[in-house]
Amino acid sequence: MKVLVTGGAGFIGSNLVDALIAEGHQVTVIDNLFTGKKSQVNRKAKFVRADICEPKKIKPYFKNIDWVFHLAAIARIQPSIKDPVPTIYNNIIGTLNVLLAARDAKVKRVIYSASSSSYGDQQTLPLHEKMSPRFKSPYSLSKYVGEELCRLFSNLYGLKTVSLRYFNVYGSRQLLTGAYATVIGIFLDQIRAGKSLTIVGDGKGERDFTHINDIVRANILAAKSDKIGQGELINIGTGKNYSVNKVAEMILGLSKKPTGAVNIPARPGETRRTLADNSKARELLGWKPTISLEEGLKMLK
């Protein structure tokens, strides 16, 4: 297959590109290198430095493409709260541009990377796809709008789409520092630097952490499944959650030089508890998680 991956120089995208190349697909990567790194792009892939907010620049690269994996986005909650404009513009208008280009090029399928942050705080767990969203940040809203755009393009134009709601992805090539790093990446960077782990708030908030290998496999299964393509929304998470305190304890336990942990003030926009109902992924994709958090952290030592 001829495949296009937006955001293919980033954490999730570059791992996906590697897997697609390994399967023998021809891959083109579009990335503006905002958080991605060209050094992470597989040498067998064609790399195009371009921004999804510039439709005329990206449109030519959709020609004769079979699958589009749309991962390009300004990610993370806190930067979107500090300045919502870039997140809203890139994640909504950029996604619209990708869908328009895919529609016009008659792409066979678009696989959109959505976010479990759109659930916000719900009264019951696990989180399932029929729940109404409860946005807590501009980022979570922007990712939800992307889902709705995919659904509309399937209904209005016949473009086959599917949205995968990721739950707290971690693994090889995750960002370790800066505003776009996630908790496991931050902890690993701190432990390697001999610093205390910084736990936001009381650390009792629980997360469903999903290994990058399982995320990549879900994307490829979504491209191949004959059961989807009408704008479906599918959770991709393990169905097991851990408190941030527990994650800190596990990482400290794996370290040869444990340093301890300190608590820092809580931040706005953070969801208290996540836990995926992944029954839809099992049914429609034939997907199930294969790497536990315990195993995944050992792989990152």
Secondary structure as UniProt FT lines:
FT   STRAND          2..6
FT   TURN            7..9
FT   HELIX           11..22
FT   TURN            23..24
FT   STRAND          26..31
FT   HELIX           38..40
FT   TURN            43..44
FT   STRAND          46..49
FT   TURN            52..53
FT   HELIX           55..58
FT   HELIX           59..62
FT   TURN            63..64
FT   STRAND          67..70
FT   HELIX           77..82
FT   HELIX           84..88
FT   HELIX           89..93
FT   HELIX           94..104
FT   TURN            105..106
FT   STRAND          109..115
FT   HELIX           116..119
FT   TURN            129..130
FT   HELIX           138..157
FT   STRAND          161..166
FT   STRAND          169..170
FT   TURN            172..173
FT   TURN            179..180
FT   HELIX           183..192
FT   TURN            193..194
FT   STRAND          197..200
FT   TURN            201..202
FT   STRAND          206..207
FT   STRAND          210..211
FT   HELIX           212..224
FT   STRAND          230..236
FT   STRAND          242..243
FT   HELIX           244..254
FT   STRAND          261..264
FT   TURN            268..269
FT   HELIX           279..285
FT   HELIX           293..299
//
